[in-house]
Amino acid sequence: MDFTGKVVIVTGASSGIGAASAILFAKCGAKLTLVGRNEQRLKEVAKKCHAAKGNQPLSLVLDLTQKGSCDAVVARTVVAFQKINVLVNCAGKVTIGSLFDDNINALDEMIDINLRVPYQLTHLAVPYLKQSKGNVVNLTATKYTRVRHGFLGYSIAKAGLEKFTKNAAIELATEGIRVNSVQPGLTRTNILSNLAMSEEDRRGAYERLSNEMKVIEPEEVAKMVVFVASDTCPNLTGAQMSIDGATSVM
Ligand SMILES: NC(=O)c1ccc[n+]([C@@H]2O[C@H](COP(=O)([O-])OP(=O)(O)OC[C@H]3O[C@@H](n4cnc5c(N)ncnc54)[C@H](O)[C@@H]3O)[C@@H](O)[C@H]2O)c1
C-alpha cells in the first residue's frame, strides 16, 4: 500500500494501536500528524516514523477533550502539509462505570473522548477530505464489550461511534469521502492502565482473558487500519471491519 504524498492524522498515536498504525503509515510513505498526550512516548513514535521513510511527522501533544484542541489539530496539519487525506480517530479511553454510580461525569468523560472528539475532528476535516477524496477510520470496539459488566459508558460511546460511522458514510459519500470503522478485539495495549491497575495486574488481566478470547497485537490491528485507509477498495465505506479472532461471533 502506497501513501507517498498523502497526509494522515492519527490521534492516540503515542501508544498501542495508534502508535503501531502511525509507524505502518510512515513505512508506506505517508506524511503524518501524530496526536497524543504523553510527550516522551509521542517523541519515540515520531522518531520511528521518521526513520521509516524520512518524513518528519508533526507531533502535537494535547488533550483532545480541551476546548480548541480539535481545531488546532486540523489547522496545524493544513499549515504544515496543505492537505488532509486520512483521519484516523484512534484516541480512546476506558473507565469502569455503572448505573449504580452516582457520578454521571464518568459517562460524559466516555462520550467526550470516544464519540464527540471523532465527530468534531471529522466535521473540521471534511472540507479538506472533500478536496482530497479522502477517508476517515474510526476505532470502535468488537461486540464483546456489549456484554461486559462495568463497561456501560464505554460501550454506549463506541456504539454511538459505530452509528456515527454509518451515518457519516452516507452523508459524505456524495463528496467522495469514505468513512469506516475498525473493530479490534482485546488488543495488548495500554488501554487497561486507566483502570488504576498496576503493570503486573494489567499483564495478569491479559493472561486471564486470553483463556476466553483471542488477544490481538496492535501491529495486526494497524494493518487493518492502513488497509481500510488505502485506495485498495474504493467502494469500502460504511463498513465495520472486525479483527478479533472470532470473539464477536462466539
Ligand atoms: N486495546 C483494546 O483491547 C481495544 C479494543 C477495542 C477498541 N480499542 C480502541 O482502540 C483505540 C486505541 O486504544 P489502544 O488500545 O491502543 O489504547 P492505548 O491506551 O494504548 O491508546 C489510547 C491512546 O489515546 C490517547 N488518548 C486518550 N485520551 C486522550 C485525550 N483526551 N486526548 C488525546 N489523546 C488521548 C492516549 O494518550 C493513547 O495514546 C481506542 O479508541 C480504543 O477504545 C481498543
The ligand as a MOL file (V3000), in Angstrom:
LIG
                    3D

  0  0  0     0  0            999 V3000
M  V30 BEGIN CTAB
M  V30 COUNTS 44 48 0 0 0
M  V30 BEGIN ATOM
M  V30 1 N -6.9710 -2.4150 23.3740 0
M  V30 2 C -8.1370 -2.9680 23.1600 0
M  V30 3 O -8.4170 -4.0880 23.6020 0
M  V30 4 C -9.1700 -2.2490 22.3370 0
M  V30 5 C -10.3080 -2.9580 21.9510 0
M  V30 6 C -11.2820 -2.3150 21.2020 0
M  V30 7 C -11.1050 -1.0000 20.8410 0
M  V30 8 N -9.9860 -0.3220 21.2190 0 CHG=1
M  V30 9 C -9.8840 1.0740 20.8100 0
M  V30 10 O -8.6770 1.2900 20.1150 0
M  V30 11 C -8.2680 2.6490 20.2780 0
M  V30 12 C -6.8210 2.6980 20.6850 0
M  V30 13 O -6.6750 2.1910 22.0050 0
M  V30 14 P -5.4160 1.3320 22.4800 0
M  V30 15 O -5.9310 0.0010 22.8260 0
M  V30 16 O -4.3000 1.4740 21.5410 0 CHG=-1
M  V30 17 O -5.1250 2.0410 23.8850 0
M  V30 18 P -3.9560 2.9810 24.3980 0
M  V30 19 O -4.3660 3.3980 25.7640 0
M  V30 20 O -2.6380 2.3110 24.2160 0
M  V30 21 O -4.0380 4.1990 23.3980 0
M  V30 22 C -5.0350 5.1960 23.5040 0
M  V30 23 C -4.4430 6.4960 23.0550 0
M  V30 24 O -5.4470 7.5200 23.1380 0
M  V30 25 C -4.8690 8.6510 23.7190 0
M  V30 26 N -5.8560 9.4740 24.3960 0
M  V30 27 C -6.7720 9.0920 25.3250 0
M  V30 28 N -7.4660 10.1640 25.7580 0
M  V30 29 C -6.9820 11.2440 25.0730 0
M  V30 30 C -7.2690 12.6230 25.0820 0
M  V30 31 N -8.2010 13.1400 25.8920 0
M  V30 32 N -6.5780 13.4440 24.2530 0
M  V30 33 C -5.6280 12.9560 23.4380 0
M  V30 34 N -5.2910 11.6420 23.3870 0
M  V30 35 C -5.9610 10.8070 24.1980 0
M  V30 36 C -3.8680 8.0970 24.7200 0
M  V30 37 O -2.9230 9.0720 25.0900 0
M  V30 38 C -3.2730 6.9480 23.9120 0
M  V30 39 O -2.2440 7.4070 23.0700 0
M  V30 40 C -9.2220 3.2550 21.3200 0
M  V30 41 O -10.1940 4.0220 20.6640 0
M  V30 42 C -9.8380 2.0350 21.9750 0
M  V30 43 O -11.1000 2.2990 22.5020 0
M  V30 44 C -9.0180 -0.9230 21.9530 0
M  V30 END ATOM
M  V30 BEGIN BOND
M  V30 1 1 1 2
M  V30 2 2 2 3
M  V30 3 1 2 4
M  V30 4 1 4 5
M  V30 5 2 4 44
M  V30 6 2 5 6
M  V30 7 1 6 7
M  V30 8 2 7 8
M  V30 9 1 8 9
M  V30 10 1 8 44
M  V30 11 1 9 10
M  V30 12 1 9 42
M  V30 13 1 10 11
M  V30 14 1 11 12
M  V30 15 1 11 40
M  V30 16 1 12 13
M  V30 17 1 13 14
M  V30 18 2 14 15
M  V30 19 1 14 16
M  V30 20 1 14 17
M  V30 21 1 17 18
M  V30 22 2 18 19
M  V30 23 1 18 20
M  V30 24 1 18 21
M  V30 25 1 21 22
M  V30 26 1 22 23
M  V30 27 1 23 24
M  V30 28 1 23 38
M  V30 29 1 24 25
M  V30 30 1 25 26
M  V30 31 1 25 36
M  V30 32 1 26 27
M  V30 33 1 26 35
M  V30 34 2 27 28
M  V30 35 1 28 29
M  V30 36 1 29 30
M  V30 37 2 29 35
M  V30 38 1 30 31
M  V30 39 2 30 32
M  V30 40 1 32 33
M  V30 41 2 33 34
M  V30 42 1 34 35
M  V30 43 1 36 37
M  V30 44 1 36 38
M  V30 45 1 38 39
M  V30 46 1 40 41
M  V30 47 1 40 42
M  V30 48 1 42 43
M  V30 END BOND
M  V30 END CTAB
M  END
